[in-house]
């Protein structure tokens, strides 16, 4: 039955705590799957404490276990280890705190982990998250690169050094977060969301060095994998070594084999681009030189043709002029005179065309081809 209370008749703390203990006690023993965190072994102490974390939702519960229970494990219990615990919820009424009292602890073996990863991979693949059609091209020269990496890690230095060696002016927004262990998924996901929300970040690189399958488990976590798939900013995955293949690799827009490879894939080489531009200039100069040479040859040919056409037309015109000159000469009075004819003029300059027009004794001016003669008309005998 529900507890009846009111402002006038509130329940005592001990009452609420006792009722919570009763309700929780009814749950009974359960099997719980999670990741070990905050484990600090205390030698010589019977009861050991650690936190069991659900990395998908960043939720945890305290666990207490007899040292003998932990001692039965084949390998020492360690932070970041995935385990299955058979435990009974234990509510400490005096302090109002909840913990799981472990009766048995079983480490999740590598076989089980791989089987779980295979199942998750098939699920995500069926949803199309690995499809090549979803991959976005990286910008040729990003304004700023977001980098998610371990604190002061070699992977971080590899990316920064190699990228700046290739393009010294490149800018980075570096987010140093845990990249293994119980806090990794939440930390990497939060850093990813922050960088994706920054409009100045054109590409995001998620990187860490190599490690065991257990070390790389955060990068196969479903929550993190889906966060990468939902990013609007292109994501480059550079997790572990080339042979490693966490699920983040399959949803990222580009998988780099190493952090160094990621740097080379994200930014272009300034020296290579300068050589490329120099080569383009050289090719352009050669092409332009050939083009100018062809145009000059074509112009020379046109000039030669123009000269030939003009010369031909001038020669034809000269021939026409010569013909006209010959015709003019043939028709001119001087040409007639050259043939032995003469022009007879009266003293007043009139041309004599008819002898009857000139009276006897009239003075005449006779012009021949070379000179002039004076004469007078006389009547011929018989007239």
Beta strands, then each sheet from edge to edge (+ up, - down):
strand 1: 29-37
strand 2: 47-54
strand 3: 59-66
strand 4: 82-92
strand 5: 97-107
strand 6: 144-149
strand 7: 171-176
strand 8: 203-208
strand 9: 234-239
strand 10: 254-255
strand 11: 343-346
strand 12: 363-368
strand 13: 371-376
sheet 1: 1+ 2- 3+ 5+ 4- 1+
sheet 2: 7+ 6+ 8+ 9+ 10+
sheet 3: 11+ 12- 13+
end
